[in-house]
Amino acid sequence: MTIGIAVIGAGMAGRAHAAAYRIAPTLNRCTLPDLRFVSIGDISPELGSLAADRFGYERSDTSWQAIAENPDINVVSVAVANSLHREIVDGLVAAGKHVLCEKPLSDTLEDARAMADVARNASTVVCIGFTFRRAAGAAALRGLVNSGALGRILHANGRYWCDYARDPMGPMSWRYKGVPGSGALADIGSHAAYLMEFLCGDVLEVSGGRFATAITGRPVPLGAVVGHEQVEVSDTYEAVENEDYAGFSARFERCVGVVQVSRVAAGHPNGLALELFGDKGEAQWEQKRPGEFQLMLNESSAGTQGYRRVIIGPDHPYFAGGLPMAAPGVGVRQNEGFVFQARAFLEEVVGIDEADSLPRNASFDEGVHNMEILAAVAESAANGGAAVTMTPQRAEVTR
């Protein structure tokens, strides 16, 4: 048996998926069949060809339809602009492909719910990628919560501060177009909201929603914009339509908490951070130091209490048996999350029992729920921070 793989999108996320499939077979035991790296698709022939050459894929295609029609391809990652997800995913599922779609699921709830209906009735594996659920530090914090080591969780903070949009001369792209809530909230807030539920349980209510746009216009690029890269720009400006900053409070199943996200936070290239406060102790993790987390347990005397640094190693999730240098202090980074994600997806595709696999990827129903949180934040912000009650997740949804 051979699995043929393709990636649609040769930008930042697409390249991460393409590389991840290459590395995925090297994790843990050799339980996957042979993989064939068939195609990277992108509307730009140049970008697609460069990515295919870089990651050792056989070819590049300029249309998703060519990938859907190719009988040699079984597994496809979709990593393009959110507004394109529905058409491409629907077409791939109809063609019998296994699909791993980037977050957020779409640019509208209507499309996301329709995609979830398609996924629920598909004969193939259809998942959404929330890569940071694979971060060993975030998973370690989840273990502390579930084991009761922190006791009853009192409150939590989640923030995702980035600076990729801090330069007013940064080129206009699809990221800056769309309704309020489709900017920083959708781009990086989807990660923060998902991780807060990962640790604190379902969101029951959001309030205090607030958006702010710091840079209201951006120059039109003279060439293709890939990810957050800078390109030469023209003298023509277009209006930024969505938010640079978003914040909200939430009531979760386990506790209350606050979430803040920004794409104009200078000095924070990838500032994802999580903090948990319990009645038996506290724990925190930051992506800028992904190979460790901070822990304080209320066991020592008042004079010696304080946070201690815990180095992530073979006793923590995703580390033992996965990375080639699985030893304390080696450290883990963001791109490795894509590798664990790809491995989990391939294990589900080939039918490896869940008990013998990495934790499954999220379902499209979870993707819809994540977008419902973002929509509730937008509704709260539009109504001066008013509280918005959330509907519980579908019964079959698990994290």
Secondary structure per residue as TSV (DSSP state, phi and psi in degrees):
chain	resnum	aa	ss	phi	psi
A	1	M	-	360.0	135.3
A	2	T	E	-128.0	135.7
A	3	I	E	-102.9	121.7
A	4	G	E	-90.1	132.8
A	5	I	E	-120.3	140.9
A	6	A	E	-139.4	155.6
A	7	V	E	-128.3	129.9
A	8	I	E	-102.6	113.7
A	9	G	-	116.6	117.5
A	10	A	-	-107.6	20.3
A	11	G	S	-83.9	-157.8
A	12	M	H	-58.8	-52.5
A	13	A	H	-69.0	-38.8
A	14	G	H	-61.2	-41.1
A	15	R	H	-64.6	-36.9
A	16	A	H	-63.7	-40.9
A	17	H	H	-64.8	-44.5
A	18	A	H	-60.5	-43.4
A	19	A	H	-68.5	-37.6
A	20	A	H	-62.7	-41.5
A	21	Y	H	-62.7	-32.2
A	22	R	H	-65.0	-39.8
A	23	I	H	-88.1	-25.6
A	24	A	G	-49.9	-41.6
A	25	P	G	-64.2	-18.5
A	26	T	G	-83.1	-8.6
A	27	L	S	-79.7	143.0
A	28	N	S	54.2	-149.9
A	29	R	S	-78.8	159.1
A	30	C	-	-82.4	82.3
A	31	T	-	-108.7	-1.8
A	32	L	S	-93.5	149.6
A	33	P	-	-73.3	-178.0
A	34	D	E	-64.0	141.0
A	35	L	E	-109.8	138.5
A	36	R	E	-117.9	122.8
A	37	F	E	-94.8	98.4
A	38	V	E	-90.2	-52.7
A	39	S	E	-151.9	148.6
A	40	I	E	-119.4	123.7
A	41	G	E	-103.3	139.2
A	42	D	-	-160.1	144.8
A	43	I	S	-62.9	-23.2
A	44	S	S	-91.8	113.3
A	45	P	H	-58.1	-36.4
A	46	E	H	-66.4	-48.1
A	47	L	H	-64.4	-42.0
A	48	G	H	-62.9	-43.0
A	49	S	H	-66.5	-42.2
A	50	L	H	-61.9	-43.0
A	51	A	H	-67.9	-40.5
A	52	A	H	-62.1	-42.8
A	53	D	H	-65.6	-42.1
A	54	R	H	-63.7	-41.7
A	55	F	H	-104.7	8.4
A	56	G	T	74.7	34.3
A	57	Y	-	-90.9	149.9
A	58	E	S	-66.6	-32.1
A	59	R	E	-156.7	175.6
A	60	S	E	-130.3	151.8
A	61	D	E	-128.1	151.8
A	62	T	S	-102.1	2.8
A	63	S	-	-138.5	144.6
A	64	W	H	-69.1	-26.1
A	65	Q	H	-62.4	-36.4
A	66	A	H	-62.8	-36.3
A	67	I	H	-72.1	-41.3
A	68	A	H	-62.1	-34.4
A	69	E	H	-86.0	-9.1
A	70	N	-	-80.7	114.0
A	71	P	T	-69.0	-13.9
A	72	D	T	-81.2	-8.0
A	73	I	-	-105.0	127.6
A	74	N	-	-111.1	-35.5
A	75	V	E	-121.3	133.0
A	76	V	E	-135.8	130.9
A	77	S	E	-96.3	138.7
A	78	V	E	-112.7	114.5
A	79	A	-	-137.4	66.8
A	80	V	S	-128.1	-174.1
A	81	A	-	-56.6	142.5
A	82	N	G	-55.1	-36.6
A	83	S	G	-67.1	-16.3
A	84	L	G	-93.9	-8.8
A	85	H	H	-59.4	-47.5
A	86	R	H	-61.0	-51.1
A	87	E	H	-58.7	-45.0
A	88	I	H	-69.1	-47.3
A	89	V	H	-62.7	-45.5
A	90	D	H	-58.3	-42.4
A	91	G	H	-67.0	-39.2
A	92	L	H	-68.3	-42.2
A	93	V	H	-63.6	-42.1
A	94	A	H	-61.4	-29.6
A	95	A	T	-85.5	2.3
A	96	G	T	82.7	23.1
A	97	K	-	-91.0	150.6
A	98	H	E	-81.7	132.9
A	99	V	E	-127.1	131.4
A	100	L	E	-118.2	113.0
A	101	C	E	-105.3	140.3
A	102	E	E	-69.0	159.2
A	103	K	S	-89.6	162.9
A	104	P	S	-65.4	164.2
A	105	L	S	-59.0	-39.8
A	106	S	-	-157.3	-171.7
A	107	D	S	-98.7	-5.8
A	108	T	S	-137.0	148.5
A	109	L	H	-64.1	-36.0
A	110	E	H	-59.1	-47.4
A	111	D	H	-66.1	-40.3
A	112	A	H	-61.6	-43.3
A	113	R	H	-65.8	-37.2
A	114	A	H	-65.8	-38.7
A	115	M	H	-64.9	-38.7
A	116	A	H	-64.8	-36.7
A	117	D	H	-62.4	-42.6
A	118	V	H	-62.9	-44.9
A	119	A	H	-64.4	-39.8
A	120	R	H	-63.9	-29.3
A	121	N	T	-101.1	6.0
A	122	A	-	-76.4	151.3
A	123	S	S	-89.9	-2.5
A	124	T	S	-113.2	173.9
A	125	V	-	-84.2	124.5
A	126	V	E	-130.8	116.6
A	127	C	E	-135.7	164.7
A	128	I	E	-115.6	144.3
A	129	G	E	-95.8	113.2
A	130	F	-	-109.8	86.5
A	131	T	G	-58.9	-35.2
A	132	F	G	-72.1	-10.1
A	133	R	G	-64.8	-17.7
A	134	R	G	-89.0	-5.5
A	135	A	-	-64.1	125.2
A	136	A	H	-59.8	-35.8
A	137	G	H	-67.7	-43.7
A	138	A	H	-63.7	-41.6
A	139	A	H	-65.7	-34.6
A	140	A	H	-66.2	-40.0
A	141	L	H	-62.8	-39.8
A	142	R	H	-60.8	-39.7
A	143	G	H	-63.1	-38.8
A	144	L	H	-64.3	-38.4
A	145	V	H	-66.1	-50.9
A	146	N	H	-67.4	-29.2
A	147	S	H	-79.7	-14.1
A	148	G	T	85.4	6.5
A	149	A	T	-61.4	-31.1
A	150	L	T	-92.8	-1.1
A	151	G	-	74.1	-150.8
A	152	R	S	-75.2	125.4
A	153	I	E	-75.1	125.9
A	154	L	E	-93.2	-48.0
A	155	H	E	-160.5	165.8
A	156	A	E	-145.9	153.5
A	157	N	E	-125.0	140.3
A	158	G	E	-134.5	130.8
A	159	R	E	-139.4	149.1
A	160	Y	E	-136.8	96.1
A	161	W	E	-103.2	122.5
A	162	C	-	-127.5	161.5
A	163	D	-	-124.8	19.6
A	164	Y	T	-66.4	-18.4
A	165	A	T	-111.8	15.7
A	166	R	-	-72.2	-24.8
A	167	D	-	-84.0	117.9
A	168	P	T	-62.0	-18.8
A	169	M	T	-90.9	3.2
A	170	G	S	-62.2	139.9
A	171	P	-	-68.8	148.1
A	172	M	-	-63.0	140.9
A	173	S	-	-151.0	-179.9
A	174	W	G	-60.8	-23.2
A	175	R	G	-63.4	-24.3
A	176	Y	G	-101.6	9.4
A	177	K	-	-112.7	145.0
A	178	G	S	125.8	171.7
A	179	V	S	-71.0	161.6
A	180	P	T	-53.2	132.2
A	181	G	T	103.7	-12.9
A	182	S	S	-96.8	3.4
A	183	G	S	-93.7	-118.4
A	184	A	H	-58.2	-34.8
A	185	L	I	-62.3	-46.9
A	186	A	I	-72.9	-40.0
A	187	D	I	-68.9	-54.9
A	188	I	I	-114.6	-22.1
A	189	G	I	-66.6	-27.3
A	190	S	H	-61.4	-38.7
A	191	H	H	-65.5	-49.0
A	192	A	H	-63.0	-43.6
A	193	A	H	-64.0	-41.2
A	194	Y	H	-63.7	-44.8
A	195	L	H	-66.9	-35.5
A	196	M	H	-64.7	-39.4
A	197	E	H	-68.8	-34.7
A	198	F	H	-56.0	-35.5
A	199	L	H	-97.3	-34.9
A	200	C	H	-112.1	-1.0
A	201	G	-	87.8	177.0
A	202	D	-	-58.5	144.9
A	203	V	E	-72.0	126.4
A	204	L	E	-99.4	-27.9
A	205	E	E	-160.6	141.7
A	206	V	E	-118.6	151.2
A	207	S	E	-155.9	171.2
A	208	G	E	66.6	22.9
A	209	G	E	-61.5	134.9
A	210	R	E	-149.2	134.3
A	211	F	E	-117.5	152.0
A	212	A	E	-147.7	140.2
A	213	T	-	-116.3	111.7
A	214	A	S	-83.6	-36.4
A	215	I	-	-115.5	109.4
A	216	T	-	-91.4	-10.3
A	217	G	E	-147.0	147.6
A	218	R	E	-136.2	148.9
A	219	P	E	-73.5	146.0
A	220	V	E	-74.6	130.8
A	221	P	E	-72.8	154.7
A	222	L	S	-93.0	-10.0
A	223	G	S	-141.3	-172.2
A	224	A	-	-70.1	140.1
A	225	V	-	-101.9	123.7
A	226	V	-	-112.6	116.2
A	227	G	T	59.5	-128.0
A	228	H	T	-104.9	18.3
A	229	E	-	-73.4	150.1
A	230	Q	-	-85.8	140.1
A	231	V	-	-135.1	168.8
A	232	E	-	-65.4	139.8
A	233	V	E	-122.1	162.4
A	234	S	E	-92.4	-176.0
A	235	D	E	-89.4	-1.7
A	236	T	E	-88.8	134.5
A	237	Y	E	-113.3	148.9
A	238	E	E	-124.6	153.0
A	239	A	E	-73.7	137.4
A	240	V	-	-77.5	126.9
A	241	E	-	-98.0	-17.5
A	242	N	S	-125.7	-172.3
A	243	E	-	-89.5	145.5
A	244	D	S	-89.7	-24.5
A	245	Y	E	-135.1	143.7
A	246	A	E	-144.9	143.4
A	247	G	E	-145.9	151.2
A	248	F	E	-162.5	159.2
A	249	S	E	-102.4	156.9
A	250	A	E	-146.5	149.6
A	251	R	E	-107.6	117.1
A	252	F	E	-100.5	174.7
A	253	E	S	-61.1	-37.6
A	254	R	S	-94.6	-27.0
A	255	C	-	-167.6	-174.1
A	256	V	E	-106.9	163.2
A	257	G	E	-167.0	173.3
A	258	V	E	-129.6	140.1
A	259	V	E	-126.3	132.2
A	260	Q	E	-131.8	136.8
A	261	V	E	-136.2	147.4
A	262	S	E	-151.7	143.4
A	263	R	S	-109.2	6.9
A	264	V	-	-124.2	28.4
A	265	A	-	-89.1	90.9
A	266	A	T	-56.2	136.8
A	267	G	T	89.2	0.3
A	268	H	-	-124.0	81.1
A	269	P	T	-63.4	-28.6
A	270	N	T	-157.3	64.5
A	271	G	E	-90.6	57.0
A	272	L	E	-77.9	131.1
A	273	A	E	-147.9	145.7
A	274	L	E	-131.6	137.0
A	275	E	E	-133.5	133.4
A	276	L	E	-124.6	133.6
A	277	F	E	-122.3	115.9
A	278	G	E	-117.9	173.4
A	279	D	S	-81.9	-2.9
A	280	K	S	-114.9	-5.9
A	281	G	E	165.2	179.9
A	282	E	E	-134.9	155.3
A	283	A	E	-147.8	148.2
A	284	Q	E	-147.8	150.1
A	285	W	E	-143.5	141.6
A	286	E	E	-131.2	139.9
A	287	Q	T	-64.9	-25.2
A	288	K	T	-70.3	-17.7
A	289	R	S	-129.7	68.0
A	290	P	T	-70.0	-16.2
A	291	G	T	-88.4	14.3
A	292	E	E	-156.4	164.1
A	293	F	E	-140.9	163.1
A	294	Q	E	-103.0	138.1
A	295	L	E	-140.4	135.7
A	296	M	E	-133.5	123.8
A	297	L	E	-112.6	139.3
A	298	N	T	-79.7	57.5
A	299	E	T	-110.4	-29.1
A	300	S	S	-89.0	171.5
A	301	S	-	-69.8	161.3
A	302	A	G	-56.6	-32.7
A	303	G	G	-73.4	-14.1
A	304	T	G	-123.3	7.7
A	305	Q	-	-71.3	147.5
A	306	G	-	162.4	166.9
A	307	Y	-	-70.5	142.4
A	308	R	E	-120.6	148.6
A	309	R	E	-86.2	127.3
A	310	V	E	-110.1	118.3
A	311	I	E	-81.4	126.4
A	312	I	-	-70.4	133.0
A	313	G	-	-151.0	-159.3
A	314	P	T	-59.7	-16.5
A	315	D	T	-85.5	-1.2
A	316	H	S	-110.2	160.2
A	317	P	T	-57.2	142.5
A	318	Y	T	73.3	-9.7
A	319	F	T	-89.1	-56.1
A	320	A	T	-63.5	127.3
A	321	G	T	79.6	-10.5
A	322	G	T	-95.7	-62.4
A	323	L	S	-79.2	146.0
A	324	P	T	-64.4	-26.6
A	325	M	T	-113.0	70.2
A	326	A	-	-85.2	76.0
A	327	A	S	-137.2	151.1
A	328	P	T	-55.5	138.1
A	329	G	T	87.7	-6.9
A	330	V	-	-70.5	-40.4
A	331	G	-	95.3	157.7
A	332	V	-	-134.2	157.2
A	333	R	-	-134.6	179.7
A	334	Q	S	-66.4	-44.8
A	335	N	H	-61.3	-26.6
A	336	E	H	-65.5	-24.8
A	337	G	H	-60.9	-37.6
A	338	F	H	-64.4	-33.9
A	339	V	H	-67.6	-47.0
A	340	F	H	-63.6	-36.9
A	341	Q	H	-62.4	-46.8
A	342	A	H	-63.7	-41.1
A	343	R	H	-63.1	-44.7
A	344	A	H	-61.9	-39.8
A	345	F	H	-64.5	-46.5
A	346	L	H	-64.3	-37.8
A	347	E	H	-63.1	-38.3
A	348	E	H	-70.1	-39.5
A	349	V	H	-59.7	-42.8
A	350	V	T	-85.7	-1.8
A	351	G	T	86.7	22.0
A	352	I	-	-68.6	133.0
A	353	D	-	-57.0	141.6
A	354	E	G	-60.2	-31.2
A	355	A	G	-66.7	-23.0
A	356	D	G	-106.3	10.7
A	357	S	S	-117.4	166.9
A	358	L	S	-64.8	156.4
A	359	P	-	-52.6	137.8
A	360	R	-	-61.4	156.9
A	361	N	-	-73.3	162.9
A	362	A	B	-69.5	150.1
A	363	S	-	-83.9	166.9
A	364	F	H	-64.6	-28.6
A	365	D	H	-61.6	-38.0
A	366	E	H	-67.1	-35.4
A	367	G	H	-63.2	-39.3
A	368	V	H	-64.9	-45.9
A	369	H	H	-58.9	-41.4
A	370	N	H	-60.3	-41.7
A	371	M	H	-69.5	-30.1
A	372	E	H	-65.6	-35.7
A	373	I	H	-62.5	-46.8
A	374	L	H	-61.8	-39.2
A	375	A	H	-65.1	-37.5
A	376	A	H	-65.7	-38.0
A	377	V	H	-63.9	-43.8
A	378	A	H	-62.6	-40.1
A	379	E	H	-64.0	-42.6
A	380	S	H	-61.8	-44.5
A	381	A	H	-63.9	-38.3
A	382	A	H	-68.8	-18.6
A	383	N	T	-115.4	34.6
A	384	G	T	66.8	28.3
A	385	G	T	88.6	11.2
A	386	A	-	-59.3	151.3
A	387	A	-	-72.0	140.9
A	388	V	E	-127.6	122.6
A	389	T	E	-81.2	137.8
A	390	M	-	-96.1	146.7
A	391	T	-	-84.3	134.9
A	392	P	-	-57.6	154.0
A	393	Q	-	-65.2	159.9
A	394	R	-	-57.1	146.0
A	395	A	T	-58.0	-33.8
A	396	E	T	-83.5	-2.2
A	397	V	-	-81.0	128.9
A	398	T	-	-133.6	157.0
A	399	R	-	-115.1	360.0
